[in-house]
């Protein structure tokens, strides 16, 4: 599955749909916060890249941050 400009998303259809629904709400004026977490290598960056590409196409402002890994808190 591809999400956006060629970003390859494998086995993350549900998560991608949830993020796209949140994006749709945000573009429609209903603000959203989405937290993506999990162990390294499960596709978080690819998922976020796909959502960011779609948000950019829709003219949405994109705010992002990074947090320390939970065992570093």
C-alpha positions as CSV (number, residue, x, y, z in Angstrom):
1,X,0.0,0.0,0.0
2,X,1.2,3.5,-0.8
3,X,0.4,6.6,1.2
4,X,1.1,9.7,-0.8
5,X,4.0,10.4,-3.0
6,X,5.3,6.9,-3.1
7,X,5.7,6.4,0.6
8,X,5.3,2.6,1.0
9,X,3.0,1.5,3.9
10,X,2.9,-2.2,4.6
11,X,0.3,-3.7,6.9
12,X,-0.7,-0.4,8.4
13,X,-4.0,0.2,6.6
14,X,-5.9,0.6,9.9
15,X,-3.4,3.1,11.3
16,X,-3.2,5.0,8.1
17,X,-7.0,5.2,7.9
18,X,-7.2,6.5,11.5
19,X,-4.6,9.1,10.8
20,X,-6.3,10.2,7.6
21,X,-9.6,10.5,9.4
22,X,-7.9,12.7,12.0
23,X,-6.4,14.8,9.2
24,X,-9.8,15.1,7.5
25,X,-11.2,16.4,10.8
26,X,-8.4,18.8,11.3
27,X,-8.7,20.2,7.8
28,X,-12.5,20.5,8.5
29,X,-11.8,22.7,11.5
30,X,-11.9,20.1,14.2
31,X,-8.4,20.0,15.7
32,X,-6.8,16.7,16.4
33,X,-3.8,15.3,18.3
34,X,-2.4,12.0,17.1
35,X,0.2,10.1,19.1
36,X,2.2,7.5,17.2
37,X,4.3,5.2,19.4
38,X,5.9,1.8,19.3
39,X,9.2,0.0,19.1
40,X,11.8,0.7,16.5
41,X,11.2,-0.6,13.0
42,X,7.4,-1.0,12.9
43,X,6.7,1.8,10.4
44,X,6.1,4.9,12.5
45,X,8.2,7.1,10.3
46,X,6.6,5.8,7.1
47,X,3.2,6.3,8.5
48,X,3.9,9.8,9.5
49,X,5.5,10.6,6.2
50,X,2.4,9.4,4.3
51,X,0.1,11.6,6.5
52,X,2.4,14.6,6.2
53,X,2.4,14.3,2.4
54,X,-1.4,14.2,2.3
55,X,-1.6,17.1,4.8
56,X,0.8,19.1,2.6
57,X,-1.4,18.4,-0.5
58,X,-4.4,19.8,1.4
59,X,-2.6,22.9,2.5
60,X,-2.6,22.0,6.2
61,X,-0.1,23.4,8.6
62,X,2.1,20.6,9.9
63,X,3.5,20.7,13.5
64,X,5.7,17.9,14.6
65,X,7.9,17.0,17.6
66,X,10.1,14.2,18.8
67,X,10.0,12.7,22.2
68,X,12.7,10.6,24.0
69,X,12.2,6.9,24.0
70,X,10.0,5.9,27.0
71,X,12.9,4.1,28.7
72,X,14.8,7.4,28.7
73,X,12.2,9.4,30.6
